């Protein structure tokens, strides 16, 4: 489920099912999303007196009906477990630690919980 976020010339899709944890709801693995590439080429250059309300009318209509797109999910109970499917997915797709090359060996040891690294 998506809802548009609108700021003058910019429209960004807000993926509602990706922020469930922020609202105390159980987070599942979100579906893949497609991005409307044509929206990325829209900007205000040379359009100082442009009618953005008319240009983005379809997205404004969607925003006005946002109450029809309320996401529901079971409430989160306690902390999410390490082996929860969402956490395994998250670890697989996310770069969690960004370290300078000088410290990478130390970070590998920390990630493995090894005591014989140094």
trRosetta pair geometry for C-beta under 8 A, 3 or more apart (Angstrom, degrees):
i j d omega theta_ij theta_ji phi_ij phi_ji
1 15 7.8 119 77 -159 51 54
1 16 4.7 -34 91 46 100 124
1 17 6.0 111 35 -31 84 99
1 69 5.4 168 -179 -169 120 104
1 71 5.7 -180 60 -79 142 101
2 13 4.7 -18 -166 -168 129 108
2 14 6.5 139 -161 67 69 49
2 15 5.8 -34 -102 -99 83 52
2 16 6.7 -166 -100 -4 26 90
2 33 7.8 113 -80 -137 124 117
2 69 7.8 -44 71 178 30 150
3 13 7.5 133 67 -158 31 61
3 14 5.0 -29 68 61 82 105
3 16 6.1 69 0 -53 103 109
3 62 6.9 178 -144 144 58 105
3 63 6.9 95 -178 -105 91 61
3 66 5.4 55 -139 -125 132 102
3 69 5.7 167 -74 94 102 139
4 11 5.2 -21 -165 -165 119 101
4 12 7.2 136 -158 71 64 35
4 13 6.1 -46 -100 -99 60 55
4 14 7.1 141 -131 9 10 88
4 59 4.2 -89 104 -162 172 103
4 62 5.3 84 11 86 112 127
4 63 5.6 -80 69 -60 94 95
5 11 7.2 147 74 -158 50 49
5 12 4.8 -19 59 65 103 89
5 13 7.6 164 14 -109 82 6
5 14 5.0 85 -31 -39 107 114
6 10 7.2 157 -154 88 43 58
6 11 5.4 -9 -102 -104 75 76
6 56 6.1 139 -135 146 128 152
6 59 5.7 140 -78 126 122 122
6 60 6.5 7 -38 -83 173 70
6 63 6.0 -74 2 -53 123 153
7 10 4.8 -6 63 60 89 104
8 44 6.9 -2 135 -73 127 124
8 52 5.4 -70 -171 -144 56 177
9 42 5.6 -158 169 141 96 100
9 43 6.0 90 127 -149 145 26
9 44 4.8 -160 -12 -61 154 83
9 47 7.2 110 -97 86 136 136
9 50 7.5 53 -90 81 108 137
9 52 5.6 -107 -79 -115 59 127
9 55 7.8 -3 -124 89 68 146
10 39 7.9 86 -156 170 52 99
10 42 7.3 169 -96 93 46 104
11 39 5.2 -92 67 -149 97 131
11 42 7.7 27 18 62 91 143
11 56 5.8 167 -59 -133 126 127
11 59 4.9 -79 -128 -135 140 171
12 39 7.7 160 -85 137 44 139
13 33 7.3 -177 102 -178 136 132
13 35 7.5 -156 29 -123 126 62
13 36 7.2 114 -29 9 123 104
14 19 8.0 -26 175 -3 95 136
15 18 4.2 52 101 1 110 121
15 19 7.5 136 91 -11 70 90
15 30 6.4 71 150 -169 132 145
15 33 5.6 -85 -87 -82 137 148
16 19 6.7 -78 -160 38 36 98
16 69 6.9 -176 -25 147 158 102
16 71 4.4 170 143 -30 123 135
17 20 6.5 -4 -159 -38 46 109
17 28 7.2 -39 179 60 108 96
17 30 5.0 145 109 -120 102 95
17 31 7.2 45 78 15 147 84
17 71 6.0 -176 -78 -133 64 148
18 30 4.7 1 -84 -75 79 160
19 22 4.7 -27 177 22 88 124
19 23 6.9 70 129 -8 85 100
20 23 6.2 -76 -162 46 39 98
20 25 4.0 -86 -179 83 95 108
20 26 6.6 -22 136 81 135 33
20 27 4.6 167 70 -93 110 70
20 28 7.4 40 28 15 154 68
20 71 6.8 -106 -90 125 94 133
20 73 5.2 8 -147 32 136 153
21 24 7.6 55 -169 -68 36 15
21 25 6.9 -108 -76 63 27 61
21 27 4.4 -24 -48 -46 97 129
21 76 6.7 65 -127 -63 66 150
21 80 7.6 -42 -115 -38 126 136
24 75 6.0 -10 139 -149 94 85
24 76 5.3 -132 -176 29 52 105
25 71 7.8 174 81 119 169 103
25 72 7.8 -162 -130 -173 146 36
25 73 4.0 96 174 72 124 111
25 74 6.9 128 -159 77 79 36
25 75 6.2 -76 -110 -114 54 37
25 76 5.9 115 157 -29 5 89
26 73 5.3 -137 53 150 78 116
26 74 4.8 13 7 72 126 88
26 75 7.1 70 -26 109 84 14
26 76 5.3 152 -72 -85 55 68
27 73 7.8 71 -78 139 32 164
27 76 7.5 12 -10 -86 78 118
27 80 7.2 -30 42 -91 107 144
27 86 5.1 106 106 -147 94 166
28 73 7.4 -152 -9 -134 102 136
28 85 7.7 4 -149 87 65 114
28 86 6.1 -145 -149 -76 21 113
29 85 6.2 -75 -36 131 113 104
29 86 5.6 -162 -64 -103 66 67
29 89 4.7 109 -111 -20 114 173
30 33 7.5 -11 140 -38 116 103
35 40 7.6 35 152 -36 116 120
36 39 4.6 63 100 -3 105 112
36 40 7.9 168 101 -14 63 81
37 40 5.7 -51 -165 23 49 114
37 41 7.4 39 147 -16 71 101
38 41 6.0 -56 -160 31 45 109
38 42 7.4 51 146 -31 67 99
39 42 5.8 -47 -159 16 44 117
42 55 7.9 149 -152 155 138 134
43 47 7.8 155 108 27 51 123
44 47 5.3 -122 -157 64 50 99
44 48 7.2 74 173 -84 98 46
44 50 7.3 -153 -135 29 71 130
47 50 3.6 2 176 -30 101 135
50 55 6.7 14 158 -30 110 140
51 54 4.2 28 122 21 117 114
51 55 6.3 148 95 -20 66 89
52 55 5.2 -55 -140 40 39 116
52 56 5.8 5 169 9 74 110
53 56 6.8 -71 -137 54 19 85
53 57 6.8 56 153 -79 58 74
53 60 6.6 29 -152 -49 68 162
54 57 5.7 -9 -154 -45 33 110
56 59 4.6 -46 179 44 94 114
56 60 5.6 102 116 -28 88 96
57 60 5.6 -57 -143 38 31 113
57 61 6.3 36 157 -23 66 103
58 61 5.8 -51 -153 31 30 114
58 62 6.8 31 149 -17 62 103
59 62 5.5 -49 -151 35 38 113
59 63 6.3 40 150 -20 66 103
60 63 5.5 -51 -147 36 34 114
60 64 6.3 38 152 -24 65 104
61 64 5.7 -52 -147 33 30 113
61 65 6.7 10 158 -2 62 108
62 65 6.2 -72 -152 47 30 97
62 66 7.5 67 146 -70 61 70
63 66 5.7 -8 -166 -46 42 109
65 68 4.9 -13 162 16 95 121
65 69 7.4 80 119 -7 81 99
66 69 5.8 -72 -157 47 48 100
66 70 7.9 83 149 -63 70 71
67 70 6.5 -7 -164 -39 44 108
76 80 7.3 -53 -153 -61 117 87
80 84 4.9 -72 179 7 94 158
80 86 6.8 -65 -164 69 141 118
80 87 5.9 155 137 -50 119 119
81 84 4.6 129 62 -42 79 92
81 87 7.1 -137 91 13 52 145
82 87 6.1 -138 -169 117 29 155
83 87 6.9 -125 -121 70 3 120
83 88 6.4 26 -155 -53 50 112
84 87 4.5 83 61 7 89 106
84 88 7.1 -164 86 -7 44 84
85 88 5.7 -55 -145 37 33 110
85 89 6.2 35 155 -18 66 106
86 89 5.7 -57 -150 39 31 112
86 90 6.1 34 152 -23 67 108
87 90 5.4 -49 -141 36 33 115
87 91 6.3 33 158 -18 65 103
88 91 6.0 -52 -147 36 29 108
88 92 6.4 31 152 -22 61 109
89 92 5.7 -62 -153 35 30 114
89 93 6.4 1 162 0 68 112
90 93 6.5 -73 -143 46 25 92
90 94 5.5 -3 172 -1 67 130
91 94 6.4 -68 -119 46 21 99
91 96 7.0 -23 -128 -35 68 134
95 98 6.4 60 139 -68 113 88
97 107 5.6 168 141 -166 148 136
97 111 7.4 -123 6 -70 151 118
99 103 4.6 -107 174 84 122 107
99 104 5.6 160 90 -81 121 60
99 107 4.9 -163 -8 -39 161 150
100 103 5.5 73 62 17 80 98
100 104 7.7 -118 97 -38 41 81
101 104 5.7 -29 -151 -14 41 119
103 106 5.0 -54 -168 43 72 116
103 107 5.9 75 135 -27 87 101
104 107 5.5 -57 -147 36 35 111
104 108 6.5 40 155 -24 68 100
105 108 5.7 -48 -151 29 34 113
105 109 6.8 33 151 -17 62 103
105 117 7.5 160 149 -177 86 110
106 109 5.8 -56 -157 34 35 112
106 110 6.5 35 149 -19 67 104
106 117 6.9 115 -126 141 51 137
106 118 7.9 30 -112 -80 88 92
107 110 5.5 -51 -147 35 37 113
107 111 6.3 38 154 -21 67 104
108 111 5.8 -55 -149 35 30 111
108 112 6.5 18 156 -9 64 109
108 117 7.7 164 86 -131 80 132
109 112 6.0 -64 -148 43 30 102
109 114 5.0 -92 -156 59 77 106
109 117 3.0 32 -129 -102 148 158
109 118 7.5 112 163 -42 174 69
110 113 7.4 26 -180 -75 34 39
110 117 7.9 -59 -40 2 52 169
112 117 7.9 139 60 -71 113 121
114 117 5.1 109 96 -48 109 97
